[in-house]
Amino acid sequence: MLCYHDGQEVCIGDEVDFDGTSATVFAIIETKEQMHRHGFDESAVGFQTKQYGEVYQSTLDPGWDESVVLLKRA
Amino acid sequence: MSTKHRRKPYIPDDDYGKKVWMERFITTIERDPERYGFSDAYMFEYYQRTIRNFIKAFDAVSNPATRSPHATLVKNQARQEAVALCRNFAMQLKWDSSLTDEDKRALGIYPDEATPEQAKLPTGVLAGTLGYPELAVQSSPNGGHVIRYRDPVTQSKAKPKGVSHFLLYGAIGAKPRMPRTHARFMYPYTKRPFEVMYPMDCGLEGLYVTYYGRWLTTRGAMSPWSPGVSKIIGAANVRLRESEFAHLFGTQGFVDALPALPQDEDRRLTQGVTQVIEDDPLLLERGMSEDSAGDGLFAALEAATVRLLNTA
C-alpha cells in the first residue's frame, strides 16, 4: 500500500498538489507486475497534470514526501 | 534455474542507487576511455552525456528549489535512456576478456554468477521444520475416492514454491490406518482434485486404503510424509484395463505387473546436475510386505517415475 507523507493511502482519482501543480492520481505502481508493465524498478505513482501530461513520481525519491500533498479524496 | 535468477543485481532499483552506481561507472570509464573500448571520442561523449544527463536530472529533482513535475518528467526520461545504455554496455564489459575481474568490480559489475540455488523443500508450520501436504479424501458416488491436497501452511491453492508434483501413496489392508511402511507409490499429480478408482476385477471391495502424500520438488527432493487418511474401498464400475492404476494391480489384488529389474539396479539416478537419491527405507519397506519381489518392483517404478519427472 502506497501512502502520502501524512500516512493516508494513495488512491486512484485523488487530487493532489504536485510541486505546486494540481494533479490527479491515475496509476499506482506497486506490484512487480505493474512495475514491469510501466518500466519501473521501484514503486511509483502516476499523476495526470494539465501542464505536463502524465508524470510518474517514484515513492522512493527524496521529493515524494515533500512534493506530493493530498488535496481531495477520490 | 534460469540465468536470470543466477545473475547478481548490479544496478540498484531506486533512482538514488542508480545515480550512485552510474556516477561510479562513468567516472571510472572517464579515467581511461580507451581501456574500456572507446576508440571513438564522439561515441564516448554520447555515453558520457547520456549518463551525466540522468545524474544532473536526479540532482535537480533532489533539490527542493529546482524540483517540479517537469524536472521529474525530464529525470524519468533521462533515467530510461541511461539505464538502457548502461545495461547494454555493462554486459558487454562483463564478458570482455581484456578486462580483469578487478576492473569489472571497479565499474560496479559483478563478474561472477551467483551460485545456483537449490529448489528447497517447503517449510513447515514450525520454524526449522519441513512442510508436507495435507490430504482430504471423499468417497465419490461412483465408488472411487476424490482426493484433494493442499499446503497446510498457506491458504493458497497453489503448490508450494519449488514443488512440481504431489506424489500419492496408498497402503491397502483389512483395517484402516495402515502404516506408511506398507504404502506403495501410486501416481504423481499436478492437478487437484483427482479421483482414484479401484478396478472391480481386483476384489478389493471392503478393504481399507490409507493414503499418504509427499511433495516432490523440481530438483527431485521429497518432503516428509503427510498424515495418513483411510477410506474403505467401494465397488467401482471400472475394469482393470480402464484404470489409470492398472499397472499396480493384478488378479491377486494390489500387486505389481511390471517386469523385474536386475538385482544390482543402482537406485541413484543422475539427470544433468540433478541427482535423485532415494535411500529412505521407510518408503517401501521390504520386510513388511508379503511380496518382497513386488516391493522391489515398486521401488523401481517409483525411481523410474521420479526419473521421468526430472527429465521432463
Interface residues (C-beta under 8 A of the other chain):
Chain A: F18 D19 G20 T21 A23 G39 D41 E42 F47 T49 Q51 Y52 G53 V55 Y56 Q57 S58 L60 D61 P62 G63 E66 S67
Chain B: D13 D14 D15 Y16 V61 S62 P64 R67 S68 P69 H70 T72 L73 N76 Q80
